[in-house]
Amino acid sequence: MEEIREKKQEIRNNIATILENLSDKEIAKKTKQVENNLFEFANFLEAKIVLLYVNNKTEVKSSNIIKRCFDFNKIVILPAFNIKTHEMKLMKVDDLDNDLTTGPRGILEPDINRCKIVPVDCIDLAIIPGVAFDEKGGRIGTGEGYYDRFIPKLSVTTRKVAVALGCQIIQQVPVESHDKHVDIIITDERIIYKI
């Protein structure tokens, strides 16, 4: 168990180094391609209520994806994190300028005083963040376990889609029993359907 955790941390560090070595221009170009691939993806286009995320440094930048979702008349849902219980509340966001506040993890999240809670079974498509993925849908997140706890709560019909740069796809993610997979990974280079 400890060995797997150490391996995951090593992968997180490696991906962080790879991303740091890319120029801002390269990252912007790759991120734009991920975004374009997502907005051409049929399951995404058909979805009305979409769970998104606000990225940290090692996740694909999500701000433009969120903005474009409003242009496509999608209902945007973002998570608010409870750092004591490691649970997420799903909240509907209507206005990026006024509905977000800095949360306990130092990342913008919905203001619980302005946004309404949305039941998990309303989500049509969930964009799941991660640091690294493999072709079987395995993912490495931040290590806090929010999404591993959350994914099983999603309806079986809700597509679990990750967005990643090609350099975030690795040979094999070391998996623990509690780790959850995604169905599809959209990168700047290709779309990967879980094998």
C-alpha positions in Angstrom: 0.0 0.0 0.0 2.7 2.5 1.0 4.7 1.5 -2.0 1.8 2.3 -4.4 1.4 5.7 -2.6 5.1 6.5 -3.1 4.8 5.5 -6.8 1.8 7.7 -7.3 3.7 10.6 -5.7 6.7 10.0 -7.9 4.3 10.1 -11.0 2.8 13.4 -9.7 6.3 14.9 -9.3 7.3 13.7 -12.8 4.2 15.1 -14.4 4.7 18.4 -12.6 8.3 18.6 -13.9 7.2 17.8 -17.5 4.5 20.5 -17.3 7.0 23.0 -15.8 9.4 22.3 -18.8 6.7 23.2 -21.3 6.5 26.8 -22.4 3.3 28.8 -21.7 2.8 28.9 -25.4 3.0 25.1 -25.8 0.6 24.6 -22.8 -1.8 27.1 -24.3 -1.7 25.4 -27.7 -2.2 21.9 -26.2 -4.9 23.1 -23.9 -6.8 24.8 -26.8 -6.6 21.5 -28.7 -8.0 19.5 -25.7 -10.8 22.1 -25.5 -11.6 21.8 -29.2 -11.7 18.0 -29.0 -14.0 18.2 -26.0 -16.4 20.6 -27.8 -16.5 18.2 -30.8 -17.2 15.2 -28.6 -20.8 14.0 -29.1 -21.4 12.9 -25.5 -20.3 16.3 -24.3 -22.4 18.2 -26.9 -25.5 16.2 -25.9 -25.1 16.8 -22.2 -27.1 19.6 -20.7 -25.9 19.5 -17.1 -22.1 19.3 -16.9 -19.9 18.9 -13.8 -16.6 20.7 -14.4 -13.7 21.7 -12.1 -11.4 24.6 -11.3 -7.9 23.4 -12.0 -4.8 23.3 -9.9 -1.3 23.6 -11.5 -1.0 20.0 -12.7 -4.5 19.7 -14.2 -5.7 20.9 -17.6 -6.7 24.6 -17.3 -10.5 24.7 -17.2 -11.5 28.4 -17.1 -12.0 28.7 -20.9 -13.9 25.3 -21.0 -16.2 26.6 -18.3 -16.8 29.9 -20.2 -17.5 28.1 -23.4 -20.0 25.9 -21.6 -22.1 29.0 -20.9 -21.9 29.9 -24.6 -23.3 26.4 -25.4 -26.2 27.0 -22.9 -25.0 24.2 -20.6 -25.8 24.2 -16.9 -22.5 24.5 -15.2 -21.9 22.6 -12.0 -18.7 23.0 -9.9 -17.7 21.3 -6.7 -17.3 22.9 -3.3 -15.0 20.9 -1.0 -15.3 20.0 2.6 -11.7 19.4 3.8 -12.9 17.8 7.1 -15.1 15.1 5.5 -13.3 15.0 2.1 -16.8 15.3 0.5 -17.9 17.5 -2.4 -21.1 19.5 -2.7 -22.2 20.0 -6.3 -23.3 23.6 -7.0 -24.8 25.4 -10.0 -22.8 28.4 -11.1 -24.4 31.1 -13.2 -21.8 33.9 -13.0 -18.1 33.2 -12.9 -17.3 36.7 -11.7 -19.7 36.7 -8.7 -20.5 33.1 -7.8 -16.9 31.9 -7.0 -14.8 32.3 -3.9 -11.5 30.9 -2.8 -12.1 27.6 -1.0 -10.2 25.8 1.7 -7.9 24.2 -0.8 -6.8 27.6 -2.2 -8.8 27.0 -5.4 -11.9 28.9 -6.6 -15.1 27.1 -5.8 -18.8 28.0 -5.7 -19.9 30.4 -3.0 -22.4 28.3 -0.9 -24.3 31.5 -0.1 -24.9 32.3 -3.8 -25.2 28.9 -5.5 -27.7 26.2 -5.3 -26.9 22.5 -4.5 -27.5 20.1 -7.3 -28.3 16.4 -6.7 -25.6 14.1 -8.1 -28.2 12.1 -10.2 -28.9 15.3 -12.3 -25.4 15.3 -13.8 -25.3 14.2 -17.5 -21.6 14.3 -17.9 -18.8 14.7 -15.3 -15.4 16.1 -16.3 -13.1 14.5 -13.8 -9.7 16.2 -13.1 -6.4 14.4 -12.7 -2.7 14.6 -12.8 -2.1 11.4 -14.8 -4.1 8.8 -16.6 -3.6 5.4 -18.4 -5.5 3.9 -21.3 -7.6 1.7 -19.0 -9.1 4.9 -17.5 -6.9 4.7 -14.4 -6.3 8.1 -12.8 -4.0 9.8 -10.3 -5.5 12.8 -8.7 -4.1 15.1 -6.0 -4.1 12.3 -3.4 -6.9 13.7 -1.3 -9.5 11.1 -2.5 -12.4 13.5 -3.3 -13.1 12.1 -6.7 -12.5 8.4 -5.6 -15.3 9.0 -3.0 -17.5 10.9 -5.5 -17.3 8.8 -8.7 -19.3 5.8 -7.3 -22.2 8.2 -6.4 -22.6 9.1 -10.1 -25.4 7.4 -12.0 -24.2 4.5 -14.2 -25.5 6.5 -17.2 -23.3 9.5 -16.4 -20.2 9.6 -18.6 -17.0 10.1 -16.6 -14.7 12.1 -18.9 -11.2 13.3 -18.2 -9.3 16.0 -20.0 -5.5 15.7 -20.2 -2.5 16.7 -22.2 -0.8 13.9 -24.1 2.2 14.0 -21.7 -0.2 13.2 -18.8 -1.0 9.7 -20.3 1.3 7.2 -18.8 1.9 3.4 -19.3 0.1 2.3 -16.2 -1.4 4.0 -13.2 -0.7 2.1 -9.9 -4.1 1.3 -8.5 -5.4 0.7 -5.0 -8.7 -0.9 -4.2 -10.4 2.5 -3.6 -9.2 4.1 -6.9 -11.9 4.8 -9.4 -11.6 5.0 -13.2 -12.9 7.3 -15.9 -14.7 6.1 -19.1 -13.1 8.4 -21.6 -10.0 10.6 -21.8 -9.8 13.6 -24.2 -6.3 14.8 -24.9 -4.8 17.2 -27.3 -3.7 14.3 -29.5 -6.6 11.8 -29.3 -9.6 10.5 -27.5 -9.1 7.4 -25.4 -12.0 5.0 -24.6 -11.4 2.9 -21.6 -10.2 -0.6 -22.7 
